[in-house]
């Protein structure tokens, strides 16, 4: 099996935070080396061979605490 991020992932957001749960299949090291990046309207999961971009349902305001 080729190591990859399983395309079944869960995420939840509120006005200030995004919570992401994802599964990496086939290689525990790949899980450690998966990058996640955020903008105010999306997040991206990225490995050297795969990229998954998810648009959020609303913009995140990190200025609010």
N, CA, C and O of each residue as an XYZ file, in Angstrom:
260
protein
N       0.842     -1.180      0.000
C       0.000      0.000      0.000
C       0.890      1.247      0.000
O       1.822      1.349      0.797
N       0.604      2.165     -0.874
C       1.337      3.430     -0.917
C       0.907      4.300      0.267
O      -0.287      4.517      0.471
N       1.872      4.801      1.050
C       1.499      5.687      2.161
C       0.790      6.932      1.651
O       1.228      7.546      0.679
N      -0.297      7.301      2.301
C      -1.035      8.484      1.883
C      -1.943      8.988      2.999
O      -2.253      8.268      3.948
N      -2.356     10.240      2.861
C      -3.375     10.795      3.742
C      -4.712     10.245      3.272
O      -5.065     10.388      2.101
N      -5.447      9.628      4.158
C      -6.768      9.135      3.816
C      -7.652     10.345      3.537
O      -7.644     11.311      4.301
N      -8.401     10.298      2.463
C      -9.231     11.441      2.088
C     -10.454     11.601      2.981
O     -11.216     12.555      2.820
N     -10.649     10.686      3.913
C     -11.707     10.847      4.912
C     -11.092     11.558      6.113
O     -10.251     10.987      6.808
N     -11.491     12.760      6.352
C     -10.970     13.553      7.455
C     -12.140     14.294      8.084
O     -13.181     14.483      7.455
N     -11.959     14.706      9.314
C     -12.978     15.473     10.021
C     -12.408     16.828     10.372
O     -11.222     16.957     10.676
N     -13.252     17.831     10.327
C     -12.833     19.146     10.799
C     -14.033     19.879     11.351
O     -15.174     19.665     10.942
N     -13.738     20.742     12.286
C     -14.750     21.552     12.951
C     -14.158     22.945     13.102
O     -12.954     23.089     13.315
N     -14.967     23.937     12.996
C     -14.453     25.289     13.183
C     -15.437     26.125     13.969
O     -16.643     25.877     13.960
N     -14.894     27.131     14.657
C     -15.710     28.170     15.256
C     -15.132     29.498     14.787
O     -14.357     29.508     13.831
N     -15.465     30.592     15.403
C     -15.022     31.904     14.907
C     -13.512     32.103     14.987
O     -12.953     32.909     14.243
N     -12.847     31.372     15.888
C     -11.416     31.619     16.108
C     -10.502     30.412     15.910
O      -9.284     30.579     15.839
N     -11.056     29.198     15.818
C     -10.227     28.002     15.754
C     -10.740     27.011     14.714
O     -11.920     26.994     14.365
N      -9.807     26.184     14.231
C     -10.141     25.066     13.359
C      -9.531     23.818     13.988
O      -8.364     23.825     14.379
N     -10.315     22.753     14.087
C      -9.863     21.483     14.637
C      -9.904     20.453     13.515
O     -10.947     20.260     12.890
N      -8.779     19.790     13.254
C      -8.669     18.860     12.134
C      -8.208     17.497     12.647
O      -7.269     17.412     13.439
N      -8.874     16.431     12.193
C      -8.454     15.068     12.468
C      -8.323     14.362     11.128
O      -9.256     14.363     10.324
N      -7.153     13.755     10.888
C      -6.961     13.034      9.640
C      -6.144     11.783      9.908
O      -5.437     11.699     10.912
N      -6.241     10.822      9.020
C      -5.535      9.555      9.167
C      -4.535      9.400      8.030
O      -4.860      9.625      6.864
N      -3.328      9.018      8.383
C      -2.319      8.707      7.379
C      -2.172      7.198      7.352
O      -1.920      6.575      8.384
N      -2.330      6.606      6.171
C      -2.275      5.154      6.042
C      -0.927      4.712      5.497
O      -0.389      5.311      4.565
N      -0.395      3.657      6.092
C       0.759      2.992      5.505
C       2.119      3.391      6.039
O       3.097      2.699      5.757
N       2.231      4.475      6.798
C       3.561      4.905      7.225
C       3.458      5.903      8.371
O       2.988      7.024      8.172
N       3.888      5.514      9.561
C       3.820      6.418     10.715
C       4.731      7.624     10.527
O       4.419      8.711     11.014
N       5.845      7.453      9.833
C       6.754      8.582      9.585
C       6.087      9.625      8.698
O       6.320     10.821      8.874
N       5.259      9.193      7.749
C       4.548     10.142      6.898
C       3.611     11.003      7.738
O       3.454     12.195      7.474
N       2.990     10.401      8.747
C       2.110     11.170      9.636
C       2.897     12.268     10.338
O       2.403     13.386     10.488
N       4.107     11.961     10.765
C       4.946     12.954     11.444
C       5.422     14.040     10.491
O       5.704     15.160     10.916
N       5.514     13.717      9.206
C       6.031     14.656      8.214
C       4.953     15.294      7.351
O       5.253     15.874      6.307
N       3.702     15.189      7.781
C       2.606     15.848      7.077
C       2.512     17.284      7.573
O       2.369     17.530      8.771
N       2.593     18.215      6.656
C       2.488     19.631      7.009
C       1.033     20.062      6.925
O       0.295     19.629      6.041
N       0.638     20.905      7.838
C      -0.688     21.509      7.780
C      -0.502     23.014      7.859
O       0.202     23.524      8.730
N      -1.141     23.710      6.942
C      -1.043     25.174      6.934
C      -2.449     25.754      6.854
O      -3.370     25.142      6.313
N      -2.581     26.943      7.407
C      -3.884     27.597      7.494
C      -3.832     28.985      6.875
O      -2.819     29.679      6.962
N      -4.926     29.378      6.255
C      -5.183     30.776      5.927
C      -6.460     31.126      6.689
O      -7.000     30.284      7.406
N      -6.940     32.338      6.545
C      -8.174     32.677      7.258
C      -9.408     32.006      6.658
O     -10.481     32.049      7.261
N      -9.276     31.378      5.469
C     -10.439     30.763      4.837
C     -10.218     29.323      4.350
O     -11.091     28.761      3.689
N      -9.053     28.715      4.672
C      -8.803     27.340      4.236
C      -7.670     26.722      5.054
O      -6.954     27.410      5.781
N      -7.531     25.408      4.911
C      -6.342     24.741      5.416
C      -5.886     23.717      4.389
O      -6.677     23.249      3.570
N      -4.599     23.372      4.439
C      -4.006     22.442      3.487
C      -3.195     21.399      4.239
O      -2.369     21.735      5.087
N      -3.437     20.125      3.921
C      -2.622     19.014      4.399
C      -1.701     18.647      3.255
O      -2.160     18.469      2.126
N      -0.379     18.527      3.529
C       0.553     18.309      2.430
C       1.671     17.349      2.825
O       2.297     17.486      3.876
N       1.900     16.376      1.950
C       3.065     15.508      2.026
C       3.868     15.748      0.761
O       3.489     16.580     -0.063
N       4.972     15.034      0.597
C       5.760     15.266     -0.621
C       5.023     14.808     -1.879
O       5.319     15.289     -2.973
N       4.049     13.869     -1.739
C       3.334     13.338     -2.907
C       1.853     13.687     -2.967
O       1.178     13.321     -3.929
N       1.338     14.381     -1.972
C      -0.106     14.591     -1.903
C      -0.416     15.930     -1.250
O       0.296     16.386     -0.355
N      -1.490     16.544     -1.714
C      -1.951     17.794     -1.116
C      -3.469     17.809     -1.102
O      -4.112     17.550     -2.119
N      -4.040     18.114      0.064
C      -5.487     18.226      0.203
C      -5.781     19.622      0.734
O      -5.324     19.988      1.817
N      -6.542     20.400     -0.025
C      -6.922     21.746      0.400
C      -8.410     21.748      0.711
O      -9.221     21.254     -0.073
N      -8.763     22.313      1.873
C     -10.153     22.352      2.314
C     -10.541     23.808      2.552
O      -9.890     24.520      3.316
N     -11.601     24.235      1.893
C     -12.135     25.572      2.109
C     -13.007     25.547      3.353
O     -13.847     24.660      3.502
N     -12.821     26.497      4.235
C     -13.609     26.584      5.460
C     -14.991     27.159      5.159
O     -15.200     27.790      4.123
N     -15.914     26.937      6.059
C     -17.269     27.450      5.848
C     -17.377     28.929      6.136
O     -18.349     29.568      5.733
N     -16.401     29.481      6.823
C     -16.346     30.919      7.105
C     -14.926     31.301      7.479
O     -14.125     30.438      7.840
N     -14.610     32.560      7.397
C     -13.259     33.010      7.723
C     -13.008     32.912      9.224
O     -13.915     33.096     10.036
N     -11.757     32.617      9.572
C     -11.322     32.531     10.951
C     -10.707     33.873     11.357
O      -9.897     34.438     10.621
N     -11.088     34.367     12.504
C     -10.542     35.606     13.022
C      -9.661     35.273     14.225
O     -10.165     35.101     15.335
N      -8.350     35.181     14.009
C      -7.430     34.796     15.066
C      -7.167     35.931     16.052
O      -6.509     35.720     17.071
N      -7.666     37.123     15.766
C      -7.503     38.267     16.665
C      -8.429     38.178     17.870
O      -8.156     38.790     18.903
N      -9.522     37.423     17.752
C     -10.483     37.277     18.847
C      -9.980     36.186     19.785
O      -9.550     35.125     19.333
N     -10.032     36.442     21.078
C      -9.621     35.422     22.056
C     -10.780     34.984     22.902
O     -10.619     34.133     23.776
